[in-house]
Amino acid sequence: MQRGLGQRGAVLPLVAIYLTVLLGFGGMSVDVGFWQYQQRQQQNAVDSAAIGGAQALDAAGCPAPATAQAAADTDAASSGGYTPSQVTVNNPPASGPYASNNCAVSVSIKGTKPSFFSQLFGIPSVKETTSATAELVSTNNACIYLLSTTAVSTFSGGNVSAPNCSIIINNTATFSGSQTISAGSIGYGGSTPPTISGTTFSGATPAPMLQAPNPCPEIPGCATLASNPPSASGCQSLAGSNMNPTISPGCYNNLTVGSCGTVTLQPGVYVLNGTSDFSNSRFVGTGVTFYVTANGTAPDFSAALSATISPPTSGTYDGVLYYQVPGNTTAPNLSGSSVHFNGLVYAPGANGVNFNGAQGDYTVLVLGSANLNSSSGYTFGTPPSGSTLVQNVVLTQ
């Protein structure tokens, strides 16, 4: 009996050892679950940092390593409390499939995660590294925004070629005539589907969508004009009488340059704070931005003999050809027998805008509603890489 009692006592240390081991493994499983959770949180932070870095290129252009670094650091700090010393940012990425892409940003974060039960086994913490890559893309960005929720737009002229962009219609539209519409996607947000008669769709057909917001805040030059409008004080009046004049930028209460031969518009911002006359003249200009104030009457180019006008390709108003304050509902007439416009045409409060100036360059229309009725057709060109007015950021890795 004494020997039996002694044997029973010898089992107790073994039980204690087994329990310690079991508790240790149980504790480690808790730590592993915690580390996995922390890794997911860190991955969310690095994803956010990569997206933020790529979005910063929207305004700065591609590449812009310092701008991408600052934006990624800010997002990593706000989403996970990471310091710049823990964050590595490369624009373009230093390696991998996006190494030559100036509009891509790669981010990695190195974090140290504490342990709890695993400290019993000499593991005070673990190091985790997560990474992500994001890029700006120009594929299938919208080139026609028709933002009115009540007005009906019409497409009844020549073919519309926009295979690499979308047509966004917040209400509905009428498609008629023997035209072909080629677009990456066509969406309508109204309750009534578009009326279609004789039109052929190459690729996308009209489909229901959620109504789209005004894209101006995502377009650097547009956002700048919205928040910092040019001065409308001290405006002048010009009644052109000379043939083939050269016009300087500035603010005009009246700009009359009809029947003046060829009118050359010097680069700069033309603030239209009143009326204008562009009839029976030819217009040429590069680096031009029209700004129509709340008091300005939207210009009419329909009686111009020709017009070939393009926006700035750099600087504060890069890509912005025409900006009309949203509260101004007068409709510009940007059609004519020989007109060629490109860049951003922005008049979100205007309905029934006539336009036929898309001749293959990169053009973005942001209007209330429009009449695209030109028999000569429309060609919306694809933007150069990194030069899309409305940028999309895609998380690629």
MARSE-718105 format. One record per residue (C-alpha): residue number from 1; residue in three letters; x, y, z. Coordinates in Angstrom, 2 decimals. Example, Ala and Ser with C-alpha at 12.3 -4.5 7.8 and 13.67 -1.06 7.14 Angstrom:
{1; Ala; {12.30; -4.50; 7.80}}
{2; Ser; {13.67; -1.06; 7.14}}
END
This chain:
{1; Met; {0.00; 0.00; 0.00}}
{2; Gln; {2.85; 2.36; 0.74}}
{3; Arg; {4.37; 1.57; -2.67}}
{4; Gly; {1.01; 2.27; -4.35}}
{5; Leu; {0.60; 5.57; -2.60}}
{6; Gly; {4.08; 6.60; -3.68}}
{7; Gln; {3.31; 5.78; -7.29}}
{8; Arg; {0.21; 7.91; -7.21}}
{9; Gly; {2.22; 10.88; -5.92}}
{10; Ala; {4.74; 10.50; -8.73}}
{11; Val; {2.03; 11.20; -11.31}}
{12; Leu; {1.36; 14.71; -10.02}}
{13; Pro; {4.56; 16.29; -11.39}}
{14; Leu; {3.85; 14.75; -14.80}}
{15; Val; {0.34; 16.17; -14.77}}
{16; Ala; {1.74; 19.58; -13.88}}
{17; Ile; {4.22; 19.36; -16.77}}
{18; Tyr; {1.52; 18.29; -19.21}}
{19; Leu; {-0.78; 21.07; -18.07}}
{20; Thr; {2.01; 23.62; -18.47}}
{21; Val; {2.69; 22.43; -22.00}}
{22; Leu; {-1.00; 22.44; -22.86}}
{23; Leu; {-1.46; 25.92; -21.44}}
{24; Gly; {1.63; 27.06; -23.33}}
{25; Phe; {0.31; 25.80; -26.63}}
{26; Gly; {-3.08; 27.27; -25.85}}
{27; Gly; {-1.44; 30.60; -25.05}}
{28; Met; {0.59; 30.47; -28.26}}
{29; Ser; {-2.58; 29.85; -30.25}}
{30; Val; {-4.05; 32.98; -28.70}}
{31; Asp; {-0.92; 34.91; -29.65}}
{32; Val; {-0.98; 33.54; -33.20}}
{33; Gly; {-4.59; 34.63; -33.60}}
{34; Phe; {-3.66; 38.06; -32.27}}
{35; Trp; {-0.72; 38.31; -34.69}}
{36; Gln; {-2.95; 37.35; -37.62}}
{37; Tyr; {-5.44; 40.03; -36.60}}
{38; Gln; {-2.63; 42.57; -36.32}}
{39; Gln; {-1.33; 41.54; -39.75}}
{40; Arg; {-4.74; 42.15; -41.29}}
{41; Gln; {-4.87; 45.58; -39.65}}
{42; Gln; {-1.38; 46.35; -40.91}}
{43; Gln; {-2.36; 45.19; -44.41}}
{44; Asn; {-5.33; 47.56; -44.32}}
{45; Ala; {-2.95; 50.37; -43.36}}
{46; Val; {-0.49; 49.63; -46.16}}
{47; Asp; {-3.34; 49.35; -48.68}}
{48; Ser; {-4.61; 52.76; -47.57}}
{49; Ala; {-1.10; 54.22; -47.78}}
{50; Ala; {-0.58; 52.91; -51.32}}
{51; Ile; {-3.93; 54.27; -52.46}}
{52; Gly; {-3.20; 57.63; -50.81}}
{53; Gly; {0.20; 57.82; -52.45}}
{54; Ala; {-1.27; 57.08; -55.88}}
{55; Gln; {-4.09; 59.58; -55.38}}
{56; Ala; {-1.51; 62.27; -54.62}}
{57; Leu; {-0.14; 61.81; -58.13}}
{58; Asp; {-3.49; 63.02; -59.48}}
{59; Ala; {-2.56; 66.63; -58.77}}
{60; Ala; {1.23; 66.36; -58.84}}
{61; Gly; {1.62; 64.32; -62.03}}
{62; Cys; {3.64; 61.17; -62.60}}
{63; Pro; {6.14; 60.54; -61.17}}
{64; Ala; {6.27; 62.58; -57.94}}
{65; Pro; {8.16; 60.49; -55.32}}
{66; Ala; {8.22; 63.16; -52.59}}
{67; Thr; {4.49; 63.86; -52.93}}
{68; Ala; {3.64; 60.16; -52.92}}
{69; Gln; {5.87; 59.63; -49.86}}
{70; Ala; {4.21; 62.41; -47.89}}
{71; Ala; {0.69; 61.22; -48.72}}
{72; Ala; {1.48; 57.57; -47.94}}
{73; Asp; {3.13; 58.52; -44.63}}
{74; Thr; {0.05; 60.53; -43.67}}
{75; Asp; {-2.34; 57.68; -44.47}}
{76; Ala; {-0.16; 55.10; -42.68}}
{77; Ala; {-0.12; 57.28; -39.58}}
{78; Ser; {-3.86; 57.96; -39.59}}
{79; Ser; {-4.92; 54.38; -40.31}}
{80; Gly; {-2.46; 52.52; -38.10}}
{81; Gly; {-0.28; 54.92; -36.17}}
{82; Tyr; {2.84; 54.02; -38.16}}
{83; Thr; {5.77; 56.41; -38.26}}
{84; Pro; {7.68; 57.32; -41.45}}
{85; Ser; {10.61; 55.19; -40.26}}
{86; Gln; {8.35; 52.12; -40.55}}
{87; Val; {7.05; 53.03; -44.01}}
{88; Thr; {8.92; 52.58; -47.30}}
{89; Val; {7.43; 54.27; -50.37}}
{90; Asn; {8.61; 54.00; -53.98}}
{91; Asn; {7.27; 55.86; -57.01}}
{92; Pro; {7.76; 54.15; -59.38}}
{93; Pro; {8.07; 50.81; -57.56}}
{94; Ala; {11.66; 49.60; -57.14}}
{95; Ser; {10.91; 46.09; -58.40}}
{96; Gly; {8.17; 43.82; -59.65}}
{97; Pro; {5.78; 44.11; -62.59}}
{98; Tyr; {5.13; 47.83; -61.98}}
{99; Ala; {8.79; 48.90; -61.70}}
{100; Ser; {8.63; 51.00; -64.87}}
{101; Asn; {5.21; 52.54; -64.16}}
{102; Asn; {5.66; 56.18; -63.14}}
{103; Cys; {2.01; 56.31; -62.05}}
{104; Ala; {2.34; 53.39; -59.61}}
{105; Val; {3.23; 53.60; -55.93}}
{106; Ser; {4.49; 50.68; -53.84}}
{107; Val; {4.43; 50.83; -50.04}}
{108; Ser; {5.73; 48.45; -47.39}}
{109; Ile; {5.27; 48.71; -43.63}}
{110; Lys; {7.38; 46.96; -41.02}}
{111; Gly; {5.71; 46.55; -37.66}}
{112; Thr; {6.57; 44.85; -34.36}}
{113; Lys; {3.74; 43.04; -32.62}}
{114; Pro; {3.95; 42.08; -28.93}}
{115; Ser; {3.30; 38.60; -27.56}}
{116; Phe; {1.62; 37.57; -24.34}}
{117; Phe; {1.75; 33.87; -23.47}}
{118; Ser; {4.57; 33.23; -25.95}}
{119; Gln; {6.93; 35.16; -23.72}}
{120; Leu; {7.08; 32.01; -21.58}}
{121; Phe; {8.94; 30.42; -24.52}}
{122; Gly; {11.29; 33.34; -25.08}}
{123; Ile; {9.27; 35.05; -27.85}}
{124; Pro; {8.68; 38.62; -26.66}}
{125; Ser; {7.42; 39.88; -30.05}}
{126; Val; {7.27; 39.18; -33.79}}
{127; Lys; {8.06; 41.38; -36.78}}
{128; Glu; {5.57; 41.65; -39.62}}
{129; Thr; {6.06; 43.19; -43.07}}
{130; Thr; {3.16; 43.96; -45.37}}
{131; Ser; {3.17; 45.59; -48.80}}
{132; Ala; {0.81; 46.95; -51.45}}
{133; Thr; {0.96; 48.65; -54.84}}
{134; Ala; {-1.58; 51.07; -56.32}}
{135; Glu; {-1.64; 52.91; -59.64}}
{136; Leu; {-3.52; 55.61; -61.51}}
{137; Val; {-5.33; 54.23; -64.53}}
{138; Ser; {-7.01; 55.87; -67.50}}
{139; Thr; {-9.00; 52.86; -68.65}}
{140; Asn; {-12.73; 53.46; -68.91}}
{141; Asn; {-12.76; 56.84; -67.16}}
{142; Ala; {-15.80; 58.88; -68.04}}
{143; Cys; {-15.50; 61.44; -70.84}}
{144; Ile; {-19.16; 62.53; -70.86}}
{145; Tyr; {-20.90; 63.48; -67.61}}
{146; Leu; {-24.53; 64.62; -67.98}}
{147; Leu; {-25.38; 65.51; -64.40}}
{148; Ser; {-28.94; 66.85; -64.56}}
{149; Thr; {-31.47; 64.60; -62.83}}
{150; Thr; {-34.40; 66.11; -64.76}}
{151; Ala; {-33.24; 67.16; -68.25}}
{152; Val; {-33.07; 64.72; -71.16}}
{153; Ser; {-30.00; 64.65; -73.39}}
{154; Thr; {-30.09; 63.81; -77.08}}
{155; Phe; {-27.73; 61.83; -79.30}}
{156; Ser; {-28.96; 62.11; -82.87}}
{157; Gly; {-26.06; 63.09; -85.07}}
{158; Gly; {-23.01; 61.26; -86.31}}
{159; Asn; {-21.17; 58.39; -84.69}}
{160; Val; {-19.76; 58.75; -81.19}}
{161; Ser; {-16.41; 57.01; -80.80}}
{162; Ala; {-15.41; 56.73; -77.13}}
{163; Pro; {-14.29; 53.10; -76.75}}
{164; Asn; {-11.97; 53.80; -73.82}}
{165; Cys; {-14.28; 55.90; -71.68}}
{166; Ser; {-17.74; 55.94; -70.14}}
{167; Ile; {-20.88; 57.98; -70.78}}
{168; Ile; {-22.64; 58.89; -67.53}}
{169; Ile; {-26.23; 60.14; -67.69}}
{170; Asn; {-27.85; 60.99; -64.37}}
{171; Asn; {-31.35; 61.14; -65.86}}
{172; Thr; {-32.05; 59.65; -69.28}}
{173; Ala; {-31.43; 60.32; -72.97}}
{174; Thr; {-32.77; 59.87; -76.47}}
{175; Phe; {-30.66; 57.97; -79.02}}
{176; Ser; {-32.04; 58.31; -82.56}}
{177; Gly; {-30.86; 58.12; -86.14}}
{178; Ser; {-28.50; 55.78; -87.93}}
{179; Gln; {-25.55; 56.48; -85.67}}
{180; Thr; {-23.20; 54.12; -83.86}}
{181; Ile; {-22.27; 54.74; -80.22}}
{182; Ser; {-19.03; 53.10; -79.11}}
{183; Ala; {-18.21; 53.49; -75.41}}
{184; Gly; {-16.63; 51.49; -72.63}}
{185; Ser; {-19.85; 51.80; -70.65}}
{186; Ile; {-23.09; 53.80; -70.78}}
{187; Gly; {-25.04; 54.32; -67.59}}
{188; Tyr; {-28.28; 56.12; -66.80}}
{189; Gly; {-29.49; 57.05; -63.32}}
{190; Gly; {-33.08; 58.05; -64.08}}
{191; Ser; {-36.12; 55.89; -63.59}}
{192; Thr; {-36.92; 55.91; -67.30}}
{193; Pro; {-34.62; 53.98; -69.66}}
{194; Pro; {-33.27; 55.85; -72.69}}
{195; Thr; {-35.36; 55.98; -75.85}}
{196; Ile; {-33.51; 54.19; -78.66}}
{197; Ser; {-34.54; 54.43; -82.30}}
{198; Gly; {-32.19; 53.36; -85.09}}
{199; Thr; {-29.00; 53.73; -83.03}}
{200; Thr; {-26.46; 50.91; -82.94}}
{201; Phe; {-24.28; 50.34; -79.89}}
{202; Ser; {-20.82; 48.92; -80.43}}
{203; Gly; {-19.77; 47.39; -77.14}}
{204; Ala; {-21.69; 48.75; -74.16}}
{205; Thr; {-25.41; 49.41; -74.18}}
{206; Pro; {-27.24; 51.75; -71.78}}
{207; Ala; {-27.62; 50.17; -68.35}}
{208; Pro; {-29.02; 51.38; -65.01}}
{209; Met; {-26.55; 52.96; -62.59}}
{210; Leu; {-26.43; 55.05; -59.44}}
{211; Gln; {-26.44; 58.76; -60.12}}
{212; Ala; {-22.90; 60.12; -60.27}}
{213; Pro; {-21.55; 63.07; -58.28}}
{214; Asn; {-19.96; 66.11; -59.84}}
{215; Pro; {-16.35; 65.11; -60.65}}
{216; Cys; {-14.94; 68.65; -60.27}}
{217; Pro; {-13.34; 67.97; -56.84}}
{218; Glu; {-11.32; 65.15; -58.45}}
{219; Ile; {-10.00; 67.40; -61.24}}
{220; Pro; {-7.19; 69.60; -59.91}}
{221; Gly; {-7.70; 72.58; -62.24}}
{222; Cys; {-11.47; 72.50; -61.83}}
{223; Ala; {-11.21; 72.25; -58.04}}
{224; Thr; {-8.84; 75.24; -58.01}}
{225; Leu; {-11.22; 77.39; -60.05}}
{226; Ala; {-14.11; 76.38; -57.80}}
{227; Ser; {-12.29; 77.33; -54.60}}
{228; Asn; {-10.22; 80.26; -55.93}}
{229; Pro; {-12.12; 81.97; -58.75}}
{230; Pro; {-10.29; 84.62; -60.79}}
{231; Ser; {-11.12; 88.24; -60.06}}
{232; Ala; {-14.13; 89.76; -61.79}}
{233; Ser; {-13.30; 93.34; -60.80}}
{234; Gly; {-11.92; 95.96; -63.14}}
{235; Cys; {-13.26; 94.16; -66.19}}
{236; Gln; {-12.90; 95.81; -69.58}}
{237; Ser; {-14.98; 95.92; -72.73}}
{238; Leu; {-13.47; 95.18; -76.13}}
{239; Ala; {-15.21; 95.82; -79.41}}
{240; Gly; {-12.83; 94.57; -82.06}}
{241; Ser; {-12.62; 96.58; -85.27}}
{242; Asn; {-9.20; 95.57; -86.58}}
{243; Met; {-8.72; 92.60; -88.82}}
{244; Asn; {-6.80; 89.60; -87.49}}
{245; Pro; {-6.36; 90.93; -83.95}}
{246; Thr; {-4.47; 89.30; -81.08}}
{247; Ile; {-6.46; 89.27; -77.84}}
{248; Ser; {-4.92; 89.25; -74.38}}
{249; Pro; {-6.33; 87.31; -71.42}}
{250; Gly; {-8.18; 89.23; -68.74}}
{251; Cys; {-11.65; 90.02; -67.48}}
{252; Tyr; {-14.23; 91.23; -69.99}}
{253; Asn; {-17.69; 92.66; -69.39}}
{254; Asn; {-18.11; 92.58; -73.16}}
{255; Leu; {-15.92; 90.83; -75.71}}
{256; Thr; {-17.00; 91.51; -79.27}}
{257; Val; {-14.69; 90.03; -81.87}}
{258; Gly; {-17.12; 89.17; -84.63}}
{259; Ser; {-16.22; 89.64; -88.31}}
{260; Cys; {-12.56; 90.24; -87.44}}
{261; Gly; {-10.86; 87.70; -89.68}}
{262; Thr; {-8.57; 85.44; -87.68}}
{263; Val; {-8.58; 86.17; -83.95}}
{264; Thr; {-5.59; 84.88; -81.99}}
{265; Leu; {-6.17; 84.25; -78.29}}
{266; Gln; {-3.01; 84.53; -76.26}}
{267; Pro; {-2.47; 81.94; -73.49}}
{268; Gly; {-4.19; 82.69; -70.20}}
{269; Val; {-7.57; 82.97; -68.48}}
{270; Tyr; {-10.41; 84.82; -70.20}}
{271; Val; {-13.02; 85.84; -67.62}}
{272; Leu; {-16.37; 86.39; -69.32}}
{273; Asn; {-18.40; 88.59; -66.97}}
{274; Gly; {-20.95; 89.79; -69.50}}
{275; Thr; {-21.75; 89.30; -73.16}}
{276; Ser; {-19.58; 88.15; -76.05}}
{277; Asp; {-19.72; 87.89; -79.83}}
{278; Phe; {-17.66; 85.24; -81.65}}
{279; Ser; {-19.56; 85.25; -84.97}}
{280; Asn; {-18.04; 85.30; -88.45}}
{281; Ser; {-14.42; 85.08; -87.29}}
{282; Arg; {-11.81; 82.38; -87.09}}
{283; Phe; {-10.34; 81.66; -83.67}}
{284; Val; {-7.05; 80.05; -82.77}}
{285; Gly; {-5.44; 79.74; -79.36}}
{286; Thr; {-3.39; 77.41; -77.18}}
{287; Gly; {-3.11; 77.46; -73.41}}
{288; Val; {-6.53; 79.12; -73.16}}
{289; Thr; {-9.05; 78.84; -70.30}}
{290; Phe; {-12.49; 80.46; -70.48}}
{291; Tyr; {-14.08; 81.28; -67.11}}
{292; Val; {-17.75; 82.33; -67.16}}
{293; Thr; {-18.92; 84.09; -64.01}}
{294; Ala; {-22.40; 84.04; -62.50}}
{295; Asn; {-23.12; 87.29; -64.38}}
{296; Gly; {-21.59; 86.16; -67.66}}
{297; Thr; {-23.56; 85.05; -70.68}}
{298; Ala; {-22.32; 81.73; -72.00}}
{299; Pro; {-20.51; 82.17; -75.34}}
{300; Asp; {-21.90; 81.10; -78.71}}
{301; Phe; {-19.44; 79.69; -81.23}}
{302; Ser; {-22.09; 78.31; -83.59}}
{303; Ala; {-21.69; 81.24; -85.99}}
{304; Ala; {-17.89; 81.26; -85.89}}
{305; Leu; {-16.21; 80.45; -89.19}}
{306; Ser; {-13.88; 78.09; -87.33}}
{307; Ala; {-12.37; 77.63; -83.89}}
{308; Thr; {-9.36; 75.60; -82.84}}
{309; Ile; {-8.72; 76.28; -79.17}}
{310; Ser; {-6.90; 74.14; -76.63}}
{311; Pro; {-6.28; 74.43; -72.86}}
{312; Pro; {-3.02; 74.69; -70.91}}
{313; Thr; {-0.98; 71.49; -70.76}}
{314; Ser; {0.67; 72.37; -67.44}}
{315; Gly; {0.25; 74.67; -64.49}}
{316; Thr; {-2.68; 75.53; -62.26}}
{317; Tyr; {-5.39; 75.10; -64.89}}
{318; Asp; {-3.86; 72.16; -66.71}}
{319; Gly; {-6.41; 70.64; -69.09}}
{320; Val; {-9.24; 73.10; -68.32}}
{321; Leu; {-10.59; 74.76; -71.47}}
{322; Tyr; {-13.99; 75.98; -70.26}}
{323; Tyr; {-15.30; 76.54; -66.73}}
{324; Gln; {-18.74; 77.97; -66.04}}
{325; Val; {-19.79; 78.46; -62.44}}
{326; Pro; {-22.42; 75.86; -61.50}}
{327; Gly; {-25.00; 78.53; -60.64}}
{328; Asn; {-24.92; 79.93; -64.18}}
{329; Thr; {-27.58; 78.05; -66.16}}
{330; Thr; {-27.13; 79.74; -69.55}}
{331; Ala; {-26.14; 77.13; -72.12}}
{332; Pro; {-22.93; 77.64; -74.11}}
{333; Asn; {-23.13; 76.79; -77.79}}
{334; Leu; {-19.89; 75.03; -78.64}}
{335; Ser; {-20.92; 73.81; -82.05}}
{336; Gly; {-20.25; 75.13; -85.51}}
{337; Ser; {-19.21; 74.16; -88.99}}
{338; Ser; {-15.54; 73.78; -88.05}}
{339; Val; {-14.79; 73.78; -84.32}}
{340; His; {-12.14; 71.81; -82.50}}
{341; Phe; {-12.10; 71.90; -78.71}}
{342; Asn; {-10.38; 69.61; -76.23}}
{343; Gly; {-9.73; 69.37; -72.51}}
{344; Leu; {-12.37; 69.91; -69.83}}
{345; Val; {-15.63; 71.61; -70.78}}
{346; Tyr; {-17.42; 72.27; -67.49}}
{347; Ala; {-20.92; 73.75; -67.26}}
{348; Pro; {-22.80; 71.51; -64.79}}
{349; Gly; {-25.73; 73.89; -64.37}}
{350; Ala; {-26.41; 74.31; -68.08}}
{351; Asn; {-28.95; 72.17; -69.93}}
{352; Gly; {-29.23; 71.71; -73.67}}
{353; Val; {-25.57; 72.46; -74.38}}
{354; Asn; {-24.73; 72.05; -78.07}}
{355; Phe; {-21.30; 70.54; -78.62}}
{356; Asn; {-19.52; 69.07; -81.61}}
{357; Gly; {-15.85; 69.87; -81.01}}
{358; Ala; {-14.49; 66.41; -80.12}}
{359; Gln; {-12.07; 65.65; -82.96}}
{360; Gly; {-9.83; 62.93; -81.53}}
{361; Asp; {-8.10; 64.76; -78.68}}
{362; Tyr; {-8.70; 64.00; -75.03}}
{363; Thr; {-11.97; 65.76; -74.15}}
{364; Val; {-14.13; 65.57; -71.02}}
{365; Leu; {-17.63; 67.06; -70.96}}
{366; Val; {-19.27; 67.85; -67.60}}
{367; Leu; {-22.67; 69.36; -68.38}}
{368; Gly; {-26.23; 69.41; -67.09}}
{369; Ser; {-27.51; 67.94; -70.33}}
{370; Ala; {-26.32; 68.06; -73.92}}
{371; Asn; {-27.33; 67.82; -77.55}}
{372; Leu; {-24.74; 65.78; -79.44}}
{373; Asn; {-26.36; 66.16; -82.82}}
{374; Ser; {-23.49; 66.88; -85.19}}
{375; Ser; {-23.59; 64.90; -88.42}}
{376; Ser; {-19.77; 64.94; -88.53}}
{377; Gly; {-19.55; 62.74; -85.44}}
{378; Tyr; {-17.43; 62.75; -82.29}}
{379; Thr; {-14.13; 61.13; -81.42}}
{380; Phe; {-13.05; 61.18; -77.78}}
{381; Gly; {-9.36; 60.44; -77.59}}
{382; Thr; {-7.55; 58.47; -74.91}}
{383; Pro; {-5.45; 60.53; -72.47}}
{384; Pro; {-1.70; 60.02; -72.16}}
{385; Ser; {-0.65; 57.88; -69.19}}
{386; Gly; {-0.84; 59.92; -66.00}}
{387; Ser; {-2.67; 62.82; -67.67}}
{388; Thr; {-6.27; 61.79; -67.13}}
{389; Leu; {-8.33; 64.70; -65.81}}
{390; Val; {-10.43; 62.38; -63.68}}
{391; Gln; {-8.10; 59.81; -62.16}}
{392; Asn; {-8.98; 56.36; -60.90}}
{393; Val; {-6.79; 54.59; -58.37}}
{394; Val; {-6.60; 50.80; -58.50}}
{395; Leu; {-5.02; 48.60; -55.84}}
{396; Thr; {-2.98; 46.21; -57.96}}
{397; Gln; {-0.96; 44.15; -55.48}}
END
